[in-house]
Amino acid sequence: MVDHCHSDSEDPLEDQWFKDTLIVKQWERMKHEILLHKWYESERAGHDIGWDRAALDWMLRFNRRKPSSTT
């Protein structure tokens, strides 16, 4: 019996179907935006503000998306 839910690879990111999912694409876009925000804010602060601070600041300032309606 073939298990189609699991590949031989231990890393699901190696599977193209996984990379093509909406949630992975959204995460990659968000990660890119946070990294840019981290760079700009670090330049403004005169030191590296770190990923955690940049991510939280970005989420509070810019990630104001409304939940999608399921109806």
ChimeraX attribute file (.defattr): number of C-alpha atoms within 10 A of each C-alpha:
attribute: neighborCount
match mode: 1-to-1
recipient: residues
	/A:1	3
	/A:2	5
	/A:3	7
	/A:4	6
	/A:5	5
	/A:6	10
	/A:7	11
	/A:8	8
	/A:9	9
	/A:10	9
	/A:11	8
	/A:12	13
	/A:13	12
	/A:14	11
	/A:15	14
	/A:16	9
	/A:17	9
	/A:18	13
	/A:19	14
	/A:20	11
	/A:21	10
	/A:22	10
	/A:23	11
	/A:24	13
	/A:25	13
	/A:26	11
	/A:27	11
	/A:28	13
	/A:29	11
	/A:30	16
	/A:31	14
	/A:32	12
	/A:33	15
	/A:34	22
	/A:35	16
	/A:36	14
	/A:37	17
	/A:38	22
	/A:39	18
	/A:40	15
	/A:41	19
	/A:42	15
	/A:43	12
	/A:44	11
	/A:45	10
	/A:46	9
	/A:47	10
	/A:48	15
	/A:49	16
	/A:50	13
	/A:51	15
	/A:52	11
	/A:53	14
	/A:54	21
	/A:55	18
	/A:56	12
	/A:57	16
	/A:58	20
	/A:59	14
	/A:60	10
	/A:61	9
	/A:62	10
	/A:63	11
	/A:64	9
	/A:65	7
	/A:66	6
	/A:67	6
	/A:68	6
	/A:69	5
	/A:70	4
	/A:71	3
